[in-house]
Amino acid sequence: MSGPSMKRLGGTGDRGSSASKKARPELLNAMIDPSNFYKMEDEIAASMTHAELVKSFLHESAVLRTVLQKIVEGSKEPCSSQVVLNVAKMRRCSRLVHYATAQLRAETMARLEQVEAKYLHLQNSSSEIQHLQKEINRCLQFSAGDEEIDMVSLEEFYATAPEGVSRPEVTKTNEHEQRLARLTWEIAQRKALMDTLTEQEGRRNVLISSINGKEQRLKSLRSKISTLMASAKPVQEALGVGNASASSAEQRSLFSLLPHDLSVLYVQAEAYRDIMEDSSVQVVIRGDATEALRLRRRQKEEQEDKENSDDDEVSDNEGRRAVVSERLELNKKTVIQPYPIYLKIEIGCQDDVRVGLKLYYMPELRVTCMKYKITGKLPTYGGVSAHETLLDGLFPGDDGSECPNPVGAAKLHQLKVGVDSFANRYGRPYRFVQAITGSGPLSRNVSPPGEAETSGVQLADVLHDVIKAIRKRVLSRVKLVRQLLALETAPMDELLTCDVPLKLVTHVTSFKMIDEEVFMAAVTSEMRTLVLQEGGAFYFLAIMENKAADLRINAYIMVPLGYPSQIPLIVVSIVKMCTKENSPQTFTAWNSHIVKALEMYVNITCISKEAADVHALLTKQLANLVSRCDVIADLAPQFSTGNTQKQHLYSRSSRGRDDDLPFDFLLSTSAFGYP
């Protein structure tokens, strides 16, 4: 309304336009510079908080709402300028809020970058601190090589070392100088010992050369002795005595009745006793001379009848079969009858133990059987020292269960008679008995001896080997019994004599003898086959416990007849006792490679090492088993209780793809490692 009215007043309009033209330059001069304007708005935005800007915005929006409400209600009052002003103020508040927000965001990002930089610096510092701490720990844990050297004590050092080396005025107050002086003295001592060792080895080599020369000279005497024996044989046969060493007329008369095999053995035994000056060997001829003469006459008559019957021709085959069957029935009674004259040889052994041998010749079987008896104070443990099996398996594969002569074996087979039918009365036909009589080889796969071997030094060597083997078997059996008695009464004291740690967590709680059936039922079929091949004779059960790891170890032991030449076999079974979470678990070589490795170590690896006393082989095996059970309890997770504290020292906890355990014990370092 005012605008049109102003236009309609012409004079007024001219004056107004002229006045506005005059005011424009002044208005332009009064306008603010944009940079100053922006600076002013920056200051306003920085000085006002978001709450104040929001409050101002809400105030202007409330005023605008009121004006718009009036317009909606139909008010005629002009309000356009007010609305524009309110909108401008609201936009100004929004712009200031966005600007303030941008400023705060920029400031926040700057502060965040500072925080991240400081955090990264803190991490770098922490890593550097950890690295320095590791270096410090490594320096603190450093051990020099001289710390493992076993040196003499301080008292012995100052007592034996010269003052030029010990320097007591300096070393007693300076530990470093004392250590250097002790190392210097240790080096000097070891060099002196090496010189002594070299000198002793030289002397030993000289003695070995001298011994070899004497042995060669002794071997050269064999041919001369053989020549003398061959030259004396015709004279002996001509005189009808054959042995000048017979001490009585009775012995001379009985010697003439001896069969050939026993006469050869008698001559060789008497010659052995005289040459070796072995008074503990006694040879005596026993038997019924009258019965021997009667047997000789009967054999001579039968031989003549046989020659006469060979001249007659028999054409009926059925009649021939009947004659053969009748002869077999007749021989069934006489085939196991020995010759009336036999030899008795007594061999003295250690600890006043004597082995009496009775040798019977079986004419029909063409073999010599031996029955033996042990006299003296021979210790016993169950059936270990049983006289019936003491000399069984004296040589490999020679148990006397078969007739070594093919003709005799065929007769026994046809008559369905076994060696056991006469073994209790006359003994068994061992192959070594045939060897010392000159009628058979000592080994099964060797051809029968020729004439040169049965009449020379060869028989003397065989007899010497047999007597030596008998004495060795008796000695081995005595020491085995003593081992078993010690293992039963005080097992841990016996085991600690071997090269094992002084502290053993696993203890032997029981050691007893068991039957063959119990042993066979506890082992696998492969082990049964191996035991049968080895010829097991004695069986034992050693029960061990490791209370720290809740383990129960059962060791089933087979000791062969030829111990210690034949190695005992140990089968291990480990039982992990039950807990609240798990039931008992049994580990054997069949389901655990650790138990398999343990059995291999006990039965093979530890045996391959040189032993000081071969007769203590069983004790050494059992000691190795007990100490290696400690290793399993320490290092094998399935056998341990989770305790991180180890009972022994180890160079490494495992090795290889199968995590092999360190079973090799080094006595110098008292630690387990690998060979």
C-alpha positions in Angstrom: 0.0 0.0 0.0 2.8 2.4 0.8 4.7 1.6 -2.4 1.9 2.6 -4.8 1.1 5.6 -2.8 4.7 6.7 -3.0 4.7 6.3 -6.8 1.6 8.3 -7.1 3.1 11.3 -5.4 5.3 12.5 -8.2 7.2 15.2 -6.4 7.9 13.1 -3.5 9.2 10.4 -5.7 11.7 12.7 -7.4 13.0 14.0 -4.2 13.3 10.4 -2.9 15.3 9.2 -5.9 17.6 12.1 -5.7 18.2 11.5 -2.1 18.9 7.8 -2.7 21.4 8.7 -5.4 23.2 10.8 -2.9 23.1 8.0 -0.3 24.5 5.2 -2.5 28.1 6.3 -2.4 27.9 6.6 1.4 26.3 3.1 1.6 29.0 1.6 -0.6 31.6 3.2 1.5 30.0 1.8 4.6 30.0 -1.9 3.4 32.3 -4.4 5.1 35.2 -6.0 3.3 34.6 -9.8 2.7 37.8 -10.8 4.4 36.8 -8.8 7.5 33.3 -10.2 7.3 34.6 -13.8 7.2 37.0 -13.1 10.0 34.2 -11.6 12.1 32.0 -14.6 11.4 34.9 -16.9 12.4 35.2 -15.1 15.7 31.4 -15.2 16.2 31.3 -19.0 15.4 34.3 -19.6 17.7 32.8 -17.5 20.5 29.4 -19.1 20.5 28.7 -22.6 21.5 26.5 -25.1 19.7 23.9 -24.7 22.5 23.7 -21.0 22.0 23.4 -21.3 18.2 20.7 -24.0 18.7 18.9 -21.7 21.1 19.1 -18.8 18.7 17.9 -21.0 15.8 14.9 -22.2 17.9 14.0 -18.7 18.9 14.0 -17.5 15.3 12.0 -20.6 14.2 9.5 -19.9 17.0 9.1 -16.2 15.8 8.7 -17.5 12.2 6.2 -20.0 13.3 4.2 -17.3 15.0 4.2 -15.1 11.9 3.2 -17.9 9.6 0.4 -18.8 12.0 -0.9 -15.3 11.7 -0.8 -15.6 7.9 -2.7 -18.9 8.1 -5.3 -17.3 10.3 -5.9 -14.6 7.7 -4.1 -11.6 9.2 -3.7 -8.6 6.9 -0.8 -7.2 8.7 2.3 -6.9 6.5 5.0 -9.4 7.6 7.2 -10.2 4.6 10.1 -8.3 5.9 9.9 -10.1 9.2 9.8 -13.5 7.5 12.8 -12.7 5.4 14.7 -11.4 8.4 13.8 -14.6 10.4 14.9 -16.8 7.5 18.1 -14.9 7.1 18.9 -15.2 10.8 18.1 -19.0 10.7 20.4 -19.5 7.7 23.1 -17.5 9.5 22.7 -19.8 12.6 22.9 -22.9 10.4 26.0 -21.6 8.6 27.6 -20.8 11.9 26.8 -24.3 13.3 28.2 -26.0 10.2 31.3 -23.8 10.4 31.8 -24.5 14.1 31.3 -28.2 13.5 34.0 -28.1 10.7 36.3 -26.3 13.0 35.8 -28.8 15.8 36.2 -31.7 13.4 39.5 -30.3 12.1 40.7 -29.8 15.7 39.6 -33.3 16.6 41.5 -34.8 13.6 44.6 -32.8 14.6 44.4 -34.0 18.2 43.7 -37.6 16.9 46.9 -37.5 14.8 48.9 -36.4 17.8 47.4 -39.2 19.9 48.2 -41.8 17.2 51.7 -40.5 16.8 52.3 -40.7 20.5 50.7 -44.2 20.7 53.0 -45.4 17.9 56.0 -43.9 19.7 54.8 -45.7 22.8 54.6 -49.0 21.0 58.1 -48.5 19.5 59.4 -47.7 23.0 57.7 -50.8 24.4 59.2 -53.1 21.7 62.6 -51.6 22.3 62.3 -52.2 26.1 61.3 -55.9 25.5 64.2 -56.3 23.1 66.6 -54.9 25.7 65.1 -57.1 28.4 65.7 -60.2 26.3 69.3 -59.2 25.7 69.7 -58.6 29.4 68.2 -62.0 30.2 70.4 -63.7 27.6 73.4 -62.1 29.1 72.4 -63.1 32.6 71.7 -66.7 31.5 75.0 -67.0 29.5 77.1 -70.0 30.6 80.7 -70.4 29.5 82.0 -73.8 28.4 84.4 -74.0 31.3 81.4 -74.3 33.7 80.8 -77.9 32.6 84.4 -79.0 33.2 84.7 -81.2 36.2 87.7 -79.8 38.0 89.4 -80.8 41.3 88.3 -79.2 44.5 89.9 -76.0 45.9 91.6 -77.9 48.7 93.2 -80.4 46.3 94.1 -77.6 43.9 96.0 -75.6 46.5 97.6 -78.8 47.9 98.9 -80.2 44.6 99.3 -77.3 42.2 102.7 -75.5 42.3 102.7 -71.9 43.7 103.6 -70.6 40.3 100.2 -71.8 39.0 98.1 -71.5 42.2 99.4 -68.0 43.3 97.4 -68.2 46.6 98.3 -64.5 47.5 96.3 -63.4 44.4 93.7 -66.2 43.7 92.3 -66.4 47.2 91.0 -62.8 47.0 90.2 -62.7 43.3 87.7 -65.2 42.1 88.4 -64.6 38.4 92.1 -65.2 38.8 91.4 -68.2 40.8 89.2 -69.7 38.0 91.9 -69.0 35.5 94.5 -70.6 37.7 92.4 -73.7 38.2 91.7 -74.0 34.4 95.5 -73.7 33.8 96.2 -76.5 36.2 93.4 -78.6 34.8 94.9 -78.3 31.3 98.4 -79.2 32.6 97.0 -82.3 34.4 95.1 -83.5 31.4 98.1 -83.1 29.1 100.1 -85.2 31.6 97.4 -87.8 31.7 97.3 -87.9 27.9 101.1 -88.5 27.8 100.7 -91.3 30.4 97.9 -92.8 28.3 100.0 -92.7 25.1 102.9 -94.4 27.0 100.6 -97.1 28.4 99.1 -97.7 25.0 102.6 -98.1 23.5 103.4 -100.7 26.2 100.2 -102.5 25.6 100.9 -102.7 21.8 104.3 -104.2 22.6 102.7 -106.8 24.9 100.1 -107.6 22.3 102.9 -108.2 19.7 104.7 -110.4 22.2 101.5 -112.4 22.9 100.7 -112.8 19.2 104.2 -114.2 18.6 103.8 -116.7 21.4 100.4 -117.7 20.1 101.9 -118.3 16.7 104.6 -120.5 18.2 101.9 -122.5 20.1 99.9 -123.0 17.0 102.9 -124.4 15.2 103.1 -127.1 17.9 99.7 -128.5 16.8 101.1 -130.2 13.8 103.9 -131.7 15.8 101.5 -133.0 18.4 99.2 -134.5 15.7 102.3 -136.3 14.2 103.2 -137.7 17.6 99.7 -138.9 18.3 99.5 -140.5 14.8 102.8 -142.2 15.3 101.8 -143.5 18.7 98.5 -144.9 17.6 99.8 -148.1 15.9 101.9 -148.9 19.0 98.8 -148.4 21.2 96.7 -150.7 19.0 99.4 -153.3 18.9 99.7 -153.4 22.7 95.9 -153.4 23.1 95.8 -150.6 25.6 95.5 -147.5 23.6 96.0 -145.3 26.6 99.2 -145.3 28.7 97.6 -143.1 31.3 95.2 -145.7 32.6 95.9 -146.0 36.3 94.7 -149.5 37.0 94.3 -152.9 35.4 90.5 -152.6 35.7 90.6 -149.3 33.7 92.9 -150.9 31.1 90.6 -153.9 30.7 87.5 -151.7 30.4 89.2 -149.5 27.9 89.7 -152.4 25.6 85.9 -153.0 25.7 85.0 -149.4 25.0 83.2 -148.7 21.7 85.2 -146.6 19.2 83.5 -143.3 19.9 83.9 -143.5 23.6 87.5 -144.7 23.3 88.3 -141.6 21.2 86.8 -139.4 23.8 88.6 -141.1 26.6 92.0 -140.6 24.9 91.2 -137.0 24.1 90.0 -136.2 27.7 93.1 -137.8 29.3 95.4 -135.9 26.8 93.5 -132.7 27.6 93.9 -133.1 31.3 97.7 -133.8 31.0 98.5 -131.1 28.5 96.4 -128.4 30.1 97.3 -129.6 33.7 93.7 -129.4 34.6 93.3 -131.6 37.6 89.7 -130.6 38.0 88.8 -132.9 35.0 88.5 -136.5 35.9 87.8 -139.4 33.4 86.7 -142.8 34.6 85.4 -145.9 32.7 82.4 -147.6 34.3 80.2 -150.5 33.3 79.7 -154.3 33.2 82.6 -156.0 31.4 80.9 -159.4 31.4 77.8 -158.0 29.7 80.0 -156.1 27.2 81.8 -159.4 26.2 78.5 -161.2 25.9 77.1 -158.4 23.7 80.2 -158.5 21.5 79.8 -162.3 21.0 76.1 -161.9 20.2 76.9 -159.1 17.7 79.5 -161.3 16.0 77.1 -164.2 15.7 74.3 -162.0 14.3 76.8 -160.6 11.7 77.7 -164.2 10.6 74.0 -165.1 10.4 73.3 -162.0 8.3 76.1 -162.9 5.9 74.7 -166.4 5.5 71.2 -165.1 5.0 72.3 -162.8 2.3 73.4 -165.8 0.2 69.8 -167.0 0.0 67.5 -165.5 -2.6 64.0 -164.6 -1.4 61.4 -164.1 -4.2 58.3 -163.5 -2.1 57.8 -159.8 -1.5 55.1 -160.3 1.2 57.4 -162.6 3.1 60.1 -160.0 2.9 57.8 -157.4 4.4 56.9 -159.8 7.2 60.6 -160.3 8.0 61.2 -156.6 8.1 58.2 -155.9 10.4 59.3 -158.7 12.8 62.8 -157.2 12.9 61.3 -153.8 13.7 59.3 -155.2 16.6 62.3 -157.0 17.9 64.5 -153.9 17.6 61.9 -151.7 19.3 63.1 -153.3 22.6 66.8 -153.2 21.9 67.1 -149.9 19.9 67.2 -147.8 23.1 69.5 -150.1 25.0 73.0 -148.5 25.7 76.3 -150.2 25.5 77.2 -151.8 28.9 80.5 -149.7 29.2 80.2 -146.0 29.6 82.4 -143.0 30.4 82.0 -140.7 33.5 83.7 -137.3 33.3 83.7 -134.9 36.1 84.4 -131.2 35.4 85.2 -128.9 38.3 83.7 -125.4 38.0 83.8 -122.2 40.1 82.6 -122.1 43.7 83.2 -125.9 44.2 80.5 -126.8 41.7 81.1 -130.0 39.8 79.4 -131.3 36.7 79.3 -135.0 36.3 78.8 -136.3 32.7 77.8 -139.9 32.0 78.2 -140.8 28.3 76.4 -143.8 27.0 76.9 -145.2 23.5 73.7 -146.4 21.7 74.8 -149.1 19.2 71.5 -149.3 17.3 71.2 -145.5 17.0 74.9 -145.0 16.4 75.0 -142.0 18.7 76.4 -141.1 22.1 73.9 -139.8 24.8 74.9 -137.7 27.7 73.3 -137.5 31.1 74.6 -134.9 33.6 74.3 -134.1 37.2 75.3 -131.0 39.2 76.8 -131.3 42.6 78.0 -128.6 45.0 76.5 -125.5 46.4 74.6 -124.2 43.4 72.2 -121.3 44.4 68.6 -121.7 43.2 65.8 -119.3 42.3 62.6 -121.1 41.3 63.5 -123.3 38.3 66.4 -121.2 37.0 69.1 -123.5 38.2 67.3 -126.7 37.4 69.7 -129.5 36.6 67.5 -130.8 33.8 68.0 -127.7 31.7 71.4 -126.4 32.8 73.3 -127.7 29.7 70.4 -127.5 27.2 71.2 -125.3 24.3 74.9 -125.2 25.3 75.5 -124.5 21.6 73.0 -122.8 19.3 70.2 -125.1 18.3 71.5 -128.1 20.2 68.8 -129.1 22.6 69.2 -132.9 22.2 65.6 -133.4 21.1 66.5 -135.2 17.9 68.8 -138.0 16.9 71.7 -136.4 15.0 72.5 -139.6 13.1 70.3 -140.1 10.0 70.2 -143.9 10.4 69.2 -143.7 14.1 66.7 -141.0 13.4 65.1 -143.2 10.7 64.9 -146.1 13.1 63.2 -144.0 15.8 60.8 -142.7 13.2 59.9 -146.2 12.0 59.5 -147.5 15.5 57.6 -144.4 16.6 59.9 -143.9 19.5 61.1 -140.5 20.7 64.2 -139.3 22.4 62.1 -138.4 25.5 61.4 -142.1 26.1 65.0 -142.8 27.1 66.3 -139.3 28.0 65.6 -139.6 31.7 67.7 -142.8 32.0 70.5 -142.3 29.5 70.4 -138.6 28.6 70.1 -136.9 25.2 72.1 -137.2 22.0 73.5 -133.7 21.9 75.5 -132.7 18.8 78.4 -131.5 20.8 78.7 -135.0 22.3 79.0 -136.5 18.9 81.6 -133.8 18.0 83.9 -134.6 21.0 83.6 -138.4 20.1 84.6 -137.6 16.5 81.3 -139.0 15.0 79.6 -135.8 14.0 80.0 -132.0 13.5 79.5 -129.4 16.2 77.0 -127.4 14.1 74.0 -128.7 12.3 74.8 -127.2 8.8 78.4 -128.6 8.7 79.4 -131.7 6.9 80.5 -134.7 8.9 84.2 -134.6 10.0 86.8 -136.4 7.9 89.5 -138.8 9.1 92.0 -135.9 9.5 89.7 -134.0 11.7 88.8 -136.9 14.0 92.4 -138.0 14.6 94.2 -134.7 15.1 94.1 -131.5 17.0 90.6 -130.8 15.8 89.1 -133.1 18.4 91.2 -131.5 21.2 90.0 -128.1 20.2 86.4 -129.2 20.2 86.8 -130.8 23.7 88.4 -127.7 25.0 85.5 -125.6 23.6 82.9 -127.9 25.2 84.6 -127.9 28.6 84.9 -124.1 28.4 81.3 -123.8 27.4 80.1 -126.0 30.3 82.1 -123.9 32.9 80.9 -120.7 31.3 77.3 -121.9 31.5 77.6 -122.9 35.2 79.2 -119.5 36.0 76.5 -117.6 34.0 73.7 -119.5 35.7 75.2 -118.9 39.2 75.5 -115.1 38.5 72.0 -115.1 37.0 70.5 -116.6 40.1 72.4 -114.1 42.3 71.0 -111.3 40.1 67.5 -112.6 40.4 67.8 -112.9 44.2 69.1 -109.3 44.4 66.3 -108.0 42.2 63.7 -109.7 44.3 65.0 -108.5 47.7 66.4 -105.0 46.9 65.7 -104.2 43.3 66.5 -100.4 43.4 69.8 -100.9 45.2 70.8 -103.4 42.4 69.7 -101.1 39.6 71.5 -98.0 40.9 74.8 -99.8 40.4 74.4 -99.3 36.6 75.0 -96.1 34.7 71.7 -94.4 35.5 70.7 -91.2 37.3 71.1 -91.3 41.1 67.6 -90.1 41.5 64.9 -92.4 39.9 61.2 -91.5 40.2 60.1 -94.9 38.8 60.6 -97.7 41.3 60.4 -101.4 41.0 57.7 -102.6 43.4 57.7 -106.3 42.6 59.9 -108.8 40.7 58.8 -112.4 40.5 58.9 -115.5 38.3 55.8 -116.4 36.2 54.7 -119.3 34.1 55.2 -119.5 30.3 51.4 -119.4 29.8 51.1 -116.0 31.7 53.9 -114.5 29.6 52.4 -115.7 26.3 49.0 -114.4 27.2 50.4 -110.9 28.0 52.4 -110.4 24.7 51.4 -110.1 21.1 51.5 -112.9 18.5 54.7 -111.4 16.9 56.4 -111.5 20.3 55.3 -115.1 20.9 56.9 -116.1 17.6 60.1 -114.3 18.5 60.2 -116.0 21.9 59.7 -119.4 20.4 62.6 -118.7 18.0 64.9 -117.5 20.8 64.1 -120.5 22.9 62.7 -118.9 26.0 63.3 -120.8 29.2 62.6 -118.5 32.2 59.9 -115.9 32.5 59.6 -113.0 35.0 57.4 -110.1 35.7 58.7 -106.8 37.0 56.1 -104.3 38.2 57.1 -100.6 38.4 55.3 -97.5 39.5 55.8 -93.8 38.8 53.7 -92.1 41.4 54.5 -88.6 40.1 52.9 -89.4 36.7 50.4 -92.0 38.0 51.9 -94.7 35.8 52.1 -98.5 36.3 54.6 -100.3 34.2 54.6 -104.1 33.7 57.8 -105.6 32.2 57.4 -109.2 31.0 60.9 -110.6 30.8 62.1 -113.7 28.9 65.5 -115.1 29.8 66.8 -117.7 27.3 68.8 -120.7 28.2 72.0 -119.3 26.6 72.0 -116.2 28.8 74.1 -114.0 28.6 75.2 -115.1 25.1 71.5 -114.8 24.2 69.9 -111.5 25.1 66.8 -111.4 27.4 63.7 -110.1 25.8 61.6 -107.5 27.6 58.0 -106.6 26.6 56.6 -103.4 28.2 53.0 -102.5 29.0 52.3 -99.0 30.5 49.0 -98.3 32.3 48.0 -94.7 32.9 46.0 -94.8 36.1 42.4 -93.4 36.1 41.5 -89.9 37.0 38.2 -88.1 37.6 37.9 -87.3 33.9 39.5 -90.4 32.3 39.5 -94.2 32.8 42.7 -96.2 32.9 44.6 -96.4 29.6 47.0 -99.2 28.6 49.8 -98.5 26.2 51.8 -101.2 24.4 54.1 -101.4 21.4 51.1 -102.2 19.3 49.3 -98.9 20.0 52.1 -96.5 21.0 55.2 -95.7 19.1 56.8 -94.4 22.3 56.5 -97.8 24.0 57.8 -99.4 20.8 60.8 -97.1 20.8 61.3 -97.9 24.5 61.3 -101.7 23.9 63.7 -101.2 21.0 66.1 -99.3 23.2 66.0 -101.7 26.1 66.3 -104.9 23.9 68.7 -103.6 21.2 70.2 -100.2 21.6 71.5 -100.4 25.2 72.8 -103.9 24.5 74.9 -102.8 21.6 77.0 -100.6 24.0 80.0 -102.2 25.6 79.2 -103.6 29.0 81.8 -103.9 31.8 80.2 -107.1 33.2 78.3 -109.1 30.6 76.8 -111.3 33.3 74.9 -108.2 34.6 73.1 -107.8 31.3 69.6 -108.4 32.8 70.2 -105.8 35.5 71.5 -103.3 33.0 68.4 -103.8 30.8 66.0 -103.4 33.8 68.0 -100.3 35.0 67.7 -98.7 31.5 64.0 -99.5 31.5 63.3 -97.9 34.9 65.3 -94.7 34.1 63.8 -94.4 30.6 60.3 -94.6 32.1 61.2 -91.4 33.9 62.0 -89.8 30.5 58.6 -90.9 29.2 56.8 -89.5 32.2 58.7 -86.2 31.8 58.5 -85.6 28.1 55.6 -87.6 26.6 52.3 -85.7 27.0 50.1 -88.7 27.1 52.0 -90.1 30.0 52.7 -86.9 32.0 50.4 -85.1 34.5 51.0 -81.7 33.0 53.6 -80.7 35.5 56.2 -78.5 33.8 58.9 -79.4 36.3 61.2 -82.0 34.9 62.9 -84.7 37.0 66.0 -85.0 34.9 68.2 -82.9 32.6 67.7 -83.1 28.8 69.7 -81.7 25.9 66.5 -81.8 23.8 62.9 -82.8 24.5 62.3 -84.5 21.1 63.8 -85.1 17.7 62.7 -86.1 14.2 59.4 -86.5 12.6 58.2 -89.1 15.1 59.3 -86.9 18.1 61.8 -89.5 19.3 62.6 -89.1 23.0 66.2 -88.7 24.3 66.9 -92.1 25.8 70.7 -91.9 25.7 72.1 -91.1 29.1 75.4 -89.3 29.4 77.1 -90.0 32.7 79.6 -87.1 32.4 76.8 -84.5 32.2 74.1 -86.5 34.0 71.7 -85.6 31.2 69.6 -87.5 28.7 70.3 -86.8 25.0 70.9 -88.4 21.7 73.8 -90.5 20.5 
